Amino acid sequence: MKLLNISGSPHVHSDESTRKIMWRVNLAMMPMLLVAIAYFGINALLISLISVAACVLFQWLIEKFIMKVPTTVGDGSAIVTGLLLAFNVPSTPSMMWIVIIGALVAIAIGKMSFGGLGKNPFNPALVGRVFLLISFPVQMTTWPKVGGLFPMNFDVETGATPLGAFKMGTLSSDVTLWDAFLGHIGGSLGEVSAIAVLIGAIYMLCRRIISWHIPVAFIGTAFIFSGILWLVDPNQYMNPVMTILTGGLMLGACFMATDMVTTPMAKSGQLLFGFGCGLLTIIIRNWGAYPEGVSFAILLMNSVTPLINRWCKPRRFAC
């Protein structure tokens, strides 16, 4: 008797592959890297290179000597993690060795301990970033000032980010929306320029690497709730447009909350996921201990992704 052969999903094939997708994501992050180098100089380049090299090395070592499986560093996913981790730290010289610890946590704990790419429930770069924020709070909240284009010195002058300054009640009126849009403000490497994030996001949307559901729900929810608070008391709460353009909200909404491994499968689930991320971000920013809440919001929503998937199941065929 001839038995029916059953294979694992997916059953619909295309010319897309994990390798192609990961390398396209790396390409989409190049505008942010170039802006970071332009505003923060050689430190930004060195931190990014060190972070990427550390992530690739740790993944290769774990696969070869601990898991004893064929290496997958060529798929570009470790580079994605390394760049995202670098984009979530300041450009101070001390980060050149601290980011190596973050890379180890991101790859070993956030990714490989669950079995590697496609099996991790949390975004690895955010796992590394939150670990560094808790373990090295001073270094992770020491922000270089943006002085001019292509600074080449290793020594930096530090200052508060717009979010930090607003939380302390010291935000200067000289910080304009245009500054936030172009990136002429303090912050982590990849979060300072909204236009650089948008260029990369538009590229990923055009190549269908991501869909609009999570970014729009994330940004839209944050805008609406911060707008309500601002209308209630504009002196205590930040302008909703400035809320969107400052901190890591744009970076998180477009590049980390859209991680296909750690987010819901159904479009309705993605909208719910984005709503939760936006709401939690505004709550943490306004009433939490930290001025920024994007990383915590995304990780918290990553943890409930299995529940969202069960609730928002895609429509079954032939039903």
Secondary structure, 3 states (H helix, E strand, C coil): CCCCCCCCCCCCCCCCCHHHHHHHHHHHCHHHHHHHHHHHCHHHHHHHHHHHHHHHHHHHHHHHHHCCCCCCHHHCHHHHHHHHHHHCCCCCCCHHHHHHHHHHHHHHHCCHHHCCCCCCCCCHHHHHHHHHHHHCHHHHCCEECCCCCCCCCCCCCEECCHHHHHHCCCCCCCCCHHHHHHCCCCCCCCCCCHHHHHHHHHHHHHCCCCCCHHHHHHHHHHHHHHHHHHHHCCCCCCCHHHHHHCCCHHHHHHHHCCCCCCCCCCHHHHHHHHHHHHHHHHHHHHHCCCCCCHHHHHHHHHHCHHHHHHHCCCCCCCC
